[in-house]
């Protein structure tokens, strides 16, 4: 999980699994969203340090990292990676020396509903932030700059509420692609049959 929750700036600059990616930063609060697409796959959304939603190419939710939990799609349901209960509850020496196993266990429907409610909140907040950026900040953009690290960003002539920058694709094309995808997906996306992209 540590690989998924490292500094978002590092994810933007070094997220090699997401060759096309962008970051929307709310300047006053420091809140940021990172979005990216896998080659031939679906998007991944990072909402702060511990909210990650990954989709497959069919726009089905395949993996979620939320509040320290690692969830994956299995047969159209979300499952959590857990350590099973010990087979010998009195803790004999034989059980303590066995290799630790982790298994995917389905989460209950109330938890799955909460995960999807969290996704709906992330989706709605990101759509709203992108709309504000597009309406307030984007008309004031004077040039698109390419930084020495290869990222693209939008520069404004006035103090902006948000900044938008991308890697691997044009910043404005990525803005359109991300907005369009978020509008097309629902707050209650289909869960994939398996966690693979």
C-alpha angles and dihedrals in degrees: 000000000000088000090060098047104047122123111308092225088059090048091053094048100034105026095124092167087063105051092179112046142146142188130218111199125192100215100205098050101026090232113151141184123201120198128182144163128228117225104271091355142090132275131280123210123203113194105186123313101316111030115083126161120185124190132192126232089272090059092250120141108250107165137016132186109193132161092341095313123119111212130182135184117254121170094341094310133093116248131190127222105241142164109248121236112271114264091222107047094190088066101235117190091255093063094044092058096050119106113266112249127199121201136187110248123185114248119229120262094254091057091046089051089052091050090052091046088054089050090050090052092049092046094049095045092048092048090050093048092048091049091052090048091049094047102037110023105026096062088059095052110122103181141358109238128204111212122215089257091060096254121135122220139175118241123205134204092219135042106288127213091210138025124208124196134167142196125208096013142047111285095229094045089052090049091053093044093049094045092048093049093048091051091049097050123073132233086247105048123186115264114236124242091237137013096241119109 
